[in-house]
Amino acid sequence: MKLNELLNRVKVIQVTGKPESRLVDDLTIDSRLVKKNSLFFALKGFKDNGHKYIAEAINNGACGVVMEKDNFVPDQLFLHNDCVKIVVEDSRKSLAEFSNYYYGEPSKKLTLIGITGTKGKTTTAFYVKNLFQYAGYKTGLIGTIANYIGEEKVETDLTTPQPHTINKLLAEMIRQKCTHCVMEVSSIALDLHRSDYLDFNFGIFTNITSDHMDYHKTFEHYLSSKKILFDMIGSGNNIIYNKDDASSGRLISSSNASKFSFGSSNADFTIKNIEYSLNGTSFTIDYSGKVYQFKTGLIGHFNAYNAAAAFSTAVVFGIKPEIAVKGIAQAPQVPGRFEVVNGKDKKAIIDYSHTADSLKQALTAVRNIVKDKFAVITVFGCGGDRDKTKRPIMGEIAASMSDFVFVTSDNPRTENPYEILDGIVKGIKTKNYEVIENREEAIKKAILTSAPDSVVLIAGKGHENYQEINGIKHHFSDKETAEKYLQEWQN
């Protein structure tokens, strides 16, 4: 695409150079990835500023630079390299706008389903993807664990990628004949304009509790960031929401979309008779005068709600309820989401619960299953460089709801791991815990020293196969580690 053709479709403040003479072959925010004909976007980040790397991008062959500060690099450098300087009000907003048009507005060419909420986004996304594929629609997924183009897996680092990655993925999904895409949409991504210009046909709200306070600072800002998704969904499209969540009304109040609720009472899709064990979950949904029976291999009260969100979406779209019920039953285990690892006479549960509320829900589910017949051992930690206020709260929850707790490292990142552990321990009022900083040693001791028939909940990392320490990711899998020591226990 010629740069001037792209510029004719977007909002800019100033253009210096000859855009009609330059081609755009790709979009990037990383100066190290710039090659000939790359369009570089200088973003102001939290730890660094992309404007510092404009000269490097120009020297690497950028056809143009989108920037907010027009005096960061001398115009002579642009002119000498035949690089076009493009000044905009907000580089992040412009990245979304440019990406949308560069890739041919791909979100308008398929059914795009956005999911937001504190908990359940990933599981609901997997349910939706599996259900639509079962009904015969080739479906993509953009989410926390991985991105998928049909069955092809594409690795990811962010719950919601940057706009140029999203639009490139959507364009590739269309090229490969996908008709639907389900997408996890995080509050931070919404606030940072990563989802701007996307044409969502459905918005799903799972629930909201306190999270990401290191970023949002207040619950009100967190809520307003989530609300952005539903404000984007207008007349002719649909919102599926959890009526049991007290904040749902505020989130969807400004949208003219059609609205359908799921919940425990007086909802369009009413969930009843939830029962679960370590083998799966059963429940019913009352819809339009009929009662539908559900069984799923995914475990827990919360998974009945995640399944209900997916079922509601499918039925509103037009899939027959009977087909949707079968699609739910066929849904595979979501990696690291209340995933049971079986030993001979002991079980471990790998769960991504990394907030106070999600840890409480996970432990509530375990307690409801074991019914005080067997010991519940919890292994968990908190991530570094993240919300510090939740650490003592999670410590208190873990200790009060477990027979014993091993407090350990999660992803300390650049923070001193022992300071994180101290923050957790401050919330513990009992003596049923031990601090073991090394996560493998903590899991090992939890499995090898607990009584037969114990259930060991390993919380916080879920599907992640690494630990991030001082900016370096080291291979580490809770599931692999649990399997290793359950095997050792058996021998």
N, C-alpha and C positions, 0 to 999 in steps of 0.2 A: 504494500500500500504506500502511496506517496504521502509524505508528511503533510503537505498542504491540504490533501483530501481529508485527513484526520482532523486537522486544525479547523477546517470549515464546519465541523460538527460539534465542537466543544467550546467551553467558555475559557477565555484567556484574557489576561490584562495587556500583555505586550509580547510581540514576536520580533526578534532581531535575527536577520539572516535570510536565506533563500530556501524556504521549506519546499518550494515546487521542484527543487533540484535534488531532494533527498528522499530515499526510500526508507521505510521502517520495516525491519525484519523480526523484531521482537521487542518486548517491554521488560524492563528490569529495575529493581531498586538497589541492586548490589553492583557497585562499580567494578568489582573483580570479575563479574560475569559479562561485562560489556564487551561486545565485539563490533565489527563493522556493521553499521546500520541499526544498532540498538538505540532505543529511546530510553534514556535514563531519567528516573524520577528521584529527586533529592528530598527525602523525607526527614523531618525532625523527629527523632526518637527520644526515648526516655534516658538512654545512656550515651547516645551518640547523635550526630547530626549529619545527614547525608550530604548537606551542602559542602562539607569539608572534603568530599571526594569527587566534586565536579571536575576538577582538573584531571584527575585520574581517568574519569569516564571519557572525557574529551580525547585524551591521549590514546585511549584504548579503541577509539573509532566510533564513538557515539554519533548518531546523526542529529541528535538534539538532546537538550536537557530541560526538563520541567522543574521549575524552582520557584521558591517564594521570595527570596531576596535577590533583587536584580543587580546588586553590586558586590556579590560574594566573590566573583571571578571577573577579571577585566574582559570587556567586550572583545579586545584584540585577540585573546586566546580563542574565542569562538570563531571569529572571522578568519583567523589564520588557518583553522582546521575545518573550515566550511561546516561548522556545527551550529545548529539553530538554537538560540536561547529563547525559551518560552517561560514567561513569568505568569504565575497564577496566584490566586488568593490563598489556596490551601492545597498543598501537594497531595495529601491523602485523598481528598475529595476528587481531585483531578485524576489520580491514578484509577479510581473506580470509573470515572466518566470515560477517560481515554480507553480503558480496557474493554468496557462495554461495547464501544463502537468499533474498536480495532478488531475484535473477534466476531463482529457481525450481530450484536445483540442476541447472543445464544439463549439467554434465559427466556426469551419470547418464543422459542422454537420447541420447547418441551414443557411438560407439567413440572413445575418447580415447587417442592414442598419443604418449607423451612420449619425447623423445630428449635424452640428455645425453652429454657427453664434451668433451674439449679441442678436438678437430678433427673435422670431418665432420658436425656437427649440421645445418648448413644444406643441404648437398648431399644428405644422407640424407633430410632432411625433404622436399625437392623430389622425390627419387626415390619416396618413399612416397606422397606426394600424387598424383603423376602415375600411379603404378602402380594405386592404388585407383580413380582416376577412369577409367583405361583399362578396369578390370574392371567399371565401371558404377556406382560409388558416388560420389555427390557429396561432395566432401571439402574441408574448410577447412584453413587453415594459419596458425599463429601462430609468427613467427620473425624472424630478424635483418634480412632484406632488406625484407620487407613481410608483412602479414597478408593472407590471402585467404579470401573466403567464396565457395566454388566458384571461378569465374574472376574475380570482382570483387576488385580490389586495394585494400587499405586500408593507408595509410602507417603506419610505426611508427618509434619512436625507441629502443626497448629490445628486446634479444633475447627476454626474457620480460617482458611488461608487468606493471603493477600488477594486483592481484586484481580490482578492479572493472572494469577494462578487459578482462581475460581473460573474466570471466563474462558481461559484456555482449556480447562477440564470440561466445562460445559460444551465448548465447541467440539472437543474430541468425542464426547458422548454422543453428540448429534451425528458426527461423521460415522460413528460406529452403530448408528440406528437405535440409540436409546430414545425412548419416548417420555421417560420420567426421570427425575432426579430428586432424591431426598437429601437434605442438607442440615447439619447441625449449625446453629447460629448462636455464637456466644455473645454475652453482653459486651465484652471488651471489643469484639469485632464490630458490633453494631455501633458502639461509641466512636470507634476509629474509622468509620465509613467504609469498611471492607465489603459490606453488603449493599452499598448504595447502587442504584440503577438496576438492581436485579428485579425481575418481574415474577414475584411469588404468586402462585395460584392458591396455595394453602399455607396457613400458618398454624402450627401446633404449639400449645402452651402446656407444659407438663406440671410445673410447680415452681415456687420460689421461696427460698430461705436465704439467710445471710451467707454470702460468699464473695470472694475477690475484694474484700474490704481494703486490702493494700492498694488496690487500684481505684475503686469507687469512693472510698472514704465513708460514704453514708449509704444506708439502705435505700434511701429515696433516689439517689443517683443510680444505684444498681437497678431499681425498678424502672426508672425512666429510660435507662439504656435498653432494657428488655422490651419496653413498650414501642421502641422504634420499629421493630419488626412488624407489629400489628398495625401501626400507623401507615406502613407501606402497602398494606393489603386493602384494596378498595372494593367498590361495588362490582359484583360479578364473580368475585372470588370468595374463599371460605376460610373461616377460623374455627379450629377445633380446640376446645379449652377445658381444663380441669375445673369443674364447678366447685369442687370441695376446697380449692385454694382461695383464701380470703382476698387475695390480691387480683384475682382473675378479672373482676369487673373493671377495675381501674386500667388494667393493661389493654383491654379490648374496647374501651368506651368510645374512643375517637374514630374507630373504623366503621365504614359503611358496608363492610363485607357481610355475607351471611354467616351466622354464628351457630355452632352446634356444641353442646356440652356433653361431657362424660363425668360421672361421679357416683356417689353412693346413694343419692336420693334426688328425686325430682329433676333428673337430667334427661336430655334427649337419649342418651345411652347410659342406662342405670346399671351399675356394677353391684352384684350381690353374691352371697354364698362363697366367699373366697376361702379356700383351704389350700395349704401347701405343706410339703414335706421335702426331704432331701432328694426326692425323685421328680418333683415338679409342682405345678400349681393348677388348680381347677377353680372355675368361677362361672357365673352366668351373667349375661347382659340382657336387660329388657330393652327392646327397641321396637317402636311402632306396633305395640300390642303383641309382640312375640318374644319368647324367651329363648336365647341361644346359649348352648352349653359349650364351655371352652376347656381345653386341656393344653398345657404348654410345659415343655421341659425346663423352662426358666423358672427360678424359684423366688417366692416372696410376694407379700401383699402388694408391694410397689410394682411388681411385674404384671399383676393383673391390671393396674392402671396404665402401664406402658402399652400393654396389649390392647386395652380399650381405646387408647388414643389412636393406635394404628387401625383397629377395626372401624372406628368412627370415620376416619379419613377415607378408608377404602369404600365404605358404604355411601358416604356423601359423594364421592367421585363417581359412583355408579356400578361398582363391583357388587355382585349378588352376595348377600350376607352369608349364605351357605358356603360360598367359595372363600370368603374372608375368614370364616371360622377354621377351615382346613388350612389356609395359609398361616394362621397363627399357630396351629398345631405343628406345622412343619418347620417353624423357625428354629435355627440352630442356636447353640449356646453362644452368647456373646463373650469373647475373650475377656477375662478379668472382671466380669460383672456377676458377682455371687456365683463363681465357678467352683464346683465341688471337685476336689482331688481325693480319690478314694485310696485308703490303705486297707490292710487286712482287718484291723479292728479299730481304726481311727480315721478321721476325715479332716482334711484341711479345706477351708473355703477362701478363695482368692477374690478380693473385692476392691474396687477402685474408690471406696468411700474415703474421701479426704476432707470432708467438712464435718462439722459437729453433728448436723442433722442427718447426713448420710451414714455416719458411723453409728448413730443411735438407731437408725432404721435397720441397718445390717445386724446389729446386736439384738434388736427386738425380734427380727426374723429368726435368728439362731435360737434365741431363748424359746420362742414359740414352737420351734421344731423339737428341741431336746426336752422341753418341759421339766427342767431341773433334774432329769434322770442322769445326765452326764455332765461332766465339767466343760465349761466354755473358757478357752484360753485365747487371749487376743494379743496379736503382735502388730504394732503400728508405730508410726512416727509422723512428723509434719515436715512439709517442704520448707527449705530455706529461701530467703528473699521473698517471702510471701506473707500473707496476713498473720501477724503474731497474736492477735487477740483470740483466735480460735484455739490456740495451743492448750492453755489450762482448761478450757471448756471440754475439749476432746479428752484430755487426761482424766477429768472427773467422770465423764460418760463411760470411758473404757473401764475404769476401775470399779465403778458402781454397778456395772452390768456384766462384768466378767468374774470368773472365779480367780483368775490370775492374769496379769498383764505384763508383757515384755515391751518396754518402751525402747524404741530403737530409731535408727536413722531412716529417712525416706530419701529425698533428694536434697542434701544440704546446700547444693549449689555453691555460692561463694560465702555462705555464712558458716560460722563455727558450729559444728554439729552439737557440741556439748551445751552451747547456749540455747539451741533449739530444745534439747532434751530437758534442760532446766525449766524452760517455759512450760513444757507439758507437765512436768512433775509438780509444779506449783499448784495445779488444780486438783491433785490427788490427795484425798483426805484419809485414805486407808493405807494399809501396809501390804496389800496383795499385789505388789509389783516389783519388777527388777529392771534396772537400766542396763542394756547391753548395746553399745553404740553400733557395733558391727551387725548389719542386718542378717547376714547369713548365720552368724552365731546365735542370734536371737531366735530365728526360725528353727534352727537345729535344736536348741535347748527346749523350745516350746513343744516340739514334736517328740523328742526322745525322752523327756522327763515327765510328760503328762500321763495321766492314767489311761488304761485301755478304754476305748469308746469315747474318748474326749473329742471335742470338735475344736479345731484351731482356726480361728479367724485371722487371716493375714490381710491387713487393710492398708489402703493408701495408694498402692502403685498399680494394682490391677493388671492390665495388659502390658504395661511398660516392660521393656526388656533391658533396661539400663538403670544405673544410678549416676546422677550428675553430681560430681564433686569437684569444686574449684574450676568450674567451666568445662570439665572433661567428662564425657559420658563413658562409663565402664559397663560392660555387659553384666546384667543381673536380672534374673527373672524369678519372681516370687513362686510362680508355678513350678518351674524347673527345680528350684531349691526345695520346695515342699515335696515334690515327687522323689527327689534324691533321699531325703531323710525319712520319709514314710517307708521307702524301700529298706533303708538301713534298720528302721524300727522292726520291720517284719522279719529281718534276718537275725 
